[in-house]
Amino acid sequence: MPLFEQLAASVRFDAVKGTIRPGERLPAAREVAASLDINVHTVLRAYQLLREEGLVDLRRGRGAVVTDHVAQYGELGDAVPLLVAQAKEVGLGVHALTAMIRQEYGS
């Protein structure tokens, strides 16, 4: 998985876990790039992807701000453990569950 997708996935994970809230600013792209020793454009690409998903709003001078859409990710945080528990209960492995989800997405 490309680095920018890994970064975006990390922010999504924080959204699902409820560790980021609407109106909260994500760290500046330059700070993230410096702390991870990666190119700033990689971080900006991740932030742009999150913007396209509606999770963040990018504003010049203000940076990446978490939108109200984050609440919907929190709802997923409640649903996913239940889905996984049900899958385990019927003996469905992670790969089979992932395949079912991919099929539902159409990819």
N, C-alpha and C positions, 0 to 999 in steps of 0.2 A: 504494500500500500504506500503510495507517495507520501512524503512528509506533510504536505499541506492537508491531505485527507486525514492523516493521523492527528494533526493539530485540531482540525475541525471536529473530529470524533471525540477528542478530549473535552472540548467545550460542550459538545452535546451530552457527554457523560455527566459533566457537572450540572447541566440543565436537568437531566433525568433525576439525578440525586438531590436536586434542590439546593446545591451549593452556590448557585448564582441566581440573582433576583432581577426582576424588571428594573430598568434604570441604572443598573450597575455597569460601570465601565470595565471593559476588558483591559488588560495591560497594553501599553503602547506596543506597536509592532516592533519598533526598534529594541525595546526592552526584552521582548520575548526572543527575538533573533539573537541578541547578545547573550542572553542567559542559556540558550540552547546551542549557541555557536552554529547558527544556520543563517541563510540569506534572508534579509528583510522581505524580499518579494515572496518568499515561501509563506511567511506569516500573513502578508497582505492577501495572498491568494486564498488562504484558509479563511480569513475574515470575509473576503468577498463571497466565498461559497456559503458561509453562514448568513450573509446578507441576503443572498438569493433564496435561501430557505426561510427567511423572515425571522431568524433568531436574533440577529443583531442589526442595528442601524448604524451605518457609517457616516460620520459627520466630520468635516474638516475642522480641525482645531479641538474637537471633542473626542475623536477616536471612535472605537467600536462600543456601542451602548446596547445592552441586552434589552430586547423588546418584551412586550406583554405575552408574546407567543411562547415564552419560556414556560408558562403555566401548563401548556398542553404537553410539553416534554415531561413535566412532573407527573402528569397523569399516566404517562407511559411507564414511569418509574414504579408506579403502583401495580400496573398490569403485567409487566414483564416477569417479575418473580412468580406470580400466579400461573402464567403460561408455562414457565419452566417447570414449576412443581407438577402441573398437570402432565406435562410431557414425561417427566421422570416416573410419575405414577403409573403410566401405561407402558413404560419401558422404551420410550422414544429417545434416541440418542441426540446429541447436539447437532451432528451433521444432518440427520434426517429432519430435525426441527428447522435448521437453517435452510435446508432445501425447500421445505414447505413455505417458509416465509418468502424466499426468493421467487417461488412459483406464484405466490399471491401477488407479489410486486410485478410479476411479468418479466423478470430478468433472468 
